Amino acid sequence: MYDLRTRQRALALLSQGLSLNSVSKQTGISRSAIRSWRLRVEPLPRMIEPDVCPRCLPSPGAPAAPAAYAYLLGLYLGDGCISPHPHGGYYLRIACADAWPGLIVECEEAIRDVRPDSRVCILRKDGCVMVTSYGRHWPCLFPQHGPGKKHDRHIALEPWQQQIVDAHPWEFIRGLIHSDGCRNMNWTTRVVRGEKKRYEYPRYWFTNVSDDIRRLFTDTLDALRVEWRQANAKNISVAKRASVALMDAHIGPKY
């Protein structure tokens, strides 16, 4: 990446009548790069990752846009991973199903809000996309990163992360539901005056094989006074009418 002053110097040589070949040899810059600067001399902001990481400062702080971070944290704990780049830095990847285009857009926006100058790209897979962003500091922002699968290692929030979740609990729950949950219609039968009748009702469902991640989900529901029950070893159900109404007001179905 060449700075603006270097780019302007190369263009100034061209304006003096030198050829692309001459300027390239004199500056050591490729002809294609110099040619592209004729159309746009300023570096593209989205291609530049900020050097400053809020967690790496002498007095570590919270990421930008804490509400977006709480949502992105939920997505990461559900369907995200961080992997090293062969030449340094890391990729943050969030898997999103093609069936929910609105979720894909929200995931992109959350990443850009948390790291405004980071580039976000979409990698197409069979039936899903990987919303991907490169950066040197993703492990700083998601210290739950580690070797192996999340459910095979202990997952706990750092105090600064817990403070963000406490301040923005619905965004955190929304990220978890958007990654590993859903809103669907359940049904049951009851005998009324000797006649069996079928009843349908909405329910929120959260599925994760990690005991720690399910506990983070249910602890946050408890703080929000949302009633839930452990349906089985890896599923949490929210089916009480008042609790479903509360979830509907803040989360709603995927789209």
C-alpha positions in Angstrom: 0.0 0.0 0.0 1.5 3.3 -1.1 0.7 6.5 0.7 -0.9 9.5 -0.9 2.4 11.5 -1.2 4.1 8.7 -3.1 1.1 8.4 -5.5 1.1 12.2 -6.1 4.9 12.1 -6.8 4.5 9.4 -9.4 1.7 11.3 -11.1 3.7 14.5 -11.0 6.5 12.7 -13.0 3.9 11.6 -15.6 2.7 15.2 -15.9 6.3 16.2 -16.7 6.1 14.1 -19.9 7.8 10.9 -18.6 6.4 7.6 -19.8 4.8 4.9 -17.6 7.9 2.8 -18.2 10.2 5.6 -17.1 8.2 6.5 -14.0 8.0 2.8 -13.0 11.7 2.3 -13.3 12.5 5.5 -11.4 10.1 4.8 -8.5 10.1 1.0 -8.4 6.3 1.1 -8.7 4.4 -1.2 -11.1 2.9 0.4 -14.2 -0.5 -1.0 -13.4 -0.5 0.7 -10.0 0.5 4.1 -11.5 -2.1 3.7 -14.3 -4.9 3.1 -11.7 -3.8 6.2 -9.8 -4.8 8.3 -12.8 -8.4 7.3 -12.1 -8.2 7.5 -8.3 -5.2 8.8 -6.4 -6.6 8.4 -2.9 -6.2 5.0 -1.2 -9.5 3.2 -0.7 -10.4 3.6 3.0 -12.1 0.2 3.2 -8.8 -1.5 2.3 -7.0 0.0 5.3 -7.2 -1.7 8.6 -6.7 0.7 11.6 -3.6 0.1 13.5 -5.3 1.0 16.8 -7.0 -1.9 18.6 -9.1 -0.8 21.6 -8.0 -3.9 23.5 -4.3 -3.2 22.8 -4.1 0.3 24.2 -2.2 1.0 27.5 -5.7 1.4 29.0 -7.8 -1.2 27.1 -11.2 0.0 26.1 -14.4 -1.4 24.6 -14.8 -1.9 20.8 -16.6 0.7 18.8 -20.4 0.4 18.6 -20.9 -1.8 21.7 -24.5 -2.7 20.7 -23.3 -4.0 17.3 -20.5 -5.8 19.1 -22.9 -7.6 21.4 -24.9 -8.8 18.4 -21.7 -9.9 16.6 -20.5 -11.7 19.7 -23.7 -13.7 19.7 -23.2 -14.6 16.0 -19.5 -15.5 16.6 -20.3 -17.8 19.6 -23.0 -19.5 17.5 -21.7 -19.8 13.9 -18.3 -18.0 13.9 -14.7 -18.9 13.8 -11.3 -17.1 13.6 -8.5 -18.6 11.6 -4.9 -17.4 11.0 -3.8 -16.1 7.7 -0.6 -17.8 6.3 1.2 -14.4 6.1 -0.1 -12.9 9.4 -3.3 -11.6 10.7 -6.6 -13.4 11.0 -9.9 -14.1 9.3 -13.2 -13.7 11.1 -15.8 -15.9 9.5 -19.5 -16.0 10.3 -21.6 -18.7 8.6 -25.0 -17.5 7.4 -27.7 -19.6 5.6 -28.8 -18.4 2.2 -32.4 -18.7 3.5 -31.9 -15.6 5.6 -30.6 -12.7 3.4 -31.5 -10.1 6.0 -29.3 -11.9 8.5 -26.4 -11.7 6.0 -26.8 -8.0 5.6 -27.0 -7.4 9.4 -23.9 -9.5 10.0 -22.0 -7.4 7.4 -23.2 -4.2 9.0 -22.2 -5.3 12.5 -18.7 -6.1 11.4 -18.3 -2.7 9.7 -19.7 -1.0 12.8 -17.3 -2.8 15.1 -14.2 -2.3 12.8 -15.3 0.6 10.5 -12.2 0.4 8.3 -12.0 -3.3 7.8 -13.0 -4.9 4.5 -15.9 -7.4 4.6 -16.5 -9.9 1.8 -19.0 -12.7 1.1 -17.7 -16.2 0.2 -20.3 -18.4 -1.3 -20.7 -22.0 -0.1 -23.2 -24.7 -0.8 -26.4 -23.4 0.9 -24.7 -20.7 2.9 -22.3 -17.9 2.8 -19.3 -17.0 4.9 -19.3 -13.4 5.9 -15.5 -12.8 6.2 -13.3 -10.0 7.4 -9.5 -9.9 7.6 -7.7 -8.1 10.5 -4.8 -8.4 12.9 -6.9 -7.9 16.0 -9.9 -10.3 15.8 -8.5 -12.5 18.6 -8.2 -9.4 20.8 -11.9 -8.7 20.3 -13.0 -12.3 20.6 -10.7 -13.9 23.2 -12.9 -17.0 23.1 -10.8 -17.9 20.0 -8.7 -21.0 20.5 -7.8 -24.4 19.0 -10.4 -26.9 18.2 -14.2 -26.7 18.4 -15.9 -24.3 20.9 -17.9 -27.1 22.6 -14.6 -28.9 23.3 -13.1 -26.0 25.3 -14.2 -23.7 28.1 -16.1 -20.6 26.9 -16.5 -17.6 29.3 -16.8 -13.9 28.7 -14.1 -11.5 29.8 -15.3 -8.9 32.3 -15.3 -6.1 29.6 -17.4 -8.4 27.4 -19.9 -9.1 30.2 -20.2 -5.4 30.8 -21.2 -4.9 27.1 -23.7 -7.8 27.3 -25.2 -6.4 30.5 -25.7 -3.1 28.7 -27.0 -4.6 25.5 -28.6 -8.0 26.4 -31.2 -8.1 23.7 -28.6 -7.6 21.0 -26.5 -10.5 22.4 -29.6 -12.7 22.6 -30.5 -11.7 19.0 -27.1 -12.7 17.7 -27.4 -16.1 19.4 -30.9 -16.7 18.0 -29.8 -15.5 14.6 -26.9 -18.0 14.6 -28.2 -21.1 16.5 -31.9 -20.4 17.1 -35.2 -19.9 15.5 -38.9 -18.9 16.0 -41.3 -21.6 15.0 -44.8 -22.9 15.6 -45.2 -25.8 18.1 -48.4 -27.8 18.7 -49.9 -29.9 21.4 -53.2 -31.6 22.1 -55.6 -31.2 25.0 -58.8 -33.0 25.9 -61.6 -30.4 26.3 -65.0 -31.7 27.4 -64.0 -35.2 26.3 -62.8 -34.1 22.9 -59.2 -34.0 21.9 -58.2 -30.6 20.3 -55.0 -29.5 18.7 -53.4 -26.2 19.8 -50.6 -24.3 18.0 -48.4 -21.7 19.7 -45.1 -19.8 18.8 -41.9 -20.8 20.4 -38.3 -19.7 20.4 -35.7 -22.5 20.1 -31.9 -22.3 20.8 -29.6 -25.2 20.0 -26.0 -25.4 20.9 -23.8 -28.4 22.0 -21.6 -26.2 24.3 -22.8 -26.2 27.9 -21.0 -22.9 28.4 -22.7 -21.1 25.4 -26.1 -22.4 26.4 -25.4 -21.0 30.0 -24.5 -17.6 28.6 -27.8 -17.7 26.7 -29.9 -18.7 29.7 -28.1 -16.4 32.1 -28.9 -13.5 29.9 -32.6 -14.6 29.6 -32.7 -14.7 33.4 -31.5 -11.1 33.6 -34.2 -10.2 31.1 -36.9 -12.1 33.0 -37.6 -14.4 30.1 -38.9 -17.8 31.2 -37.2 -20.8 29.5 -36.8 -24.5 30.0 -34.1 -27.1 29.1 -35.9 -29.2 26.4 -33.1 -31.7 26.2 -29.3 -32.0 26.3 -28.6 -29.2 23.8 -31.9 -27.3 23.3 -33.4 -24.4 25.1 -37.1 -23.6 24.6 -38.9 -20.3 25.3 -42.7 -21.0 25.0 -44.5 -19.1 27.8 -46.9 -16.6 26.2 -45.5 -13.5 28.0 -41.9 -14.5 27.3 -42.6 -15.2 23.6 -44.2 -11.7 23.4 -41.1 -10.2 25.0 -38.8 -12.0 22.5 -41.1 -10.9 19.6 -40.7 -7.3 20.7 -36.9 -7.4 20.5 -36.0 -10.2 18.2 -38.7 -11.7 15.9 -38.3 -14.3 13.2 -35.3 -14.5 11.0 -35.7 -13.0 7.6 
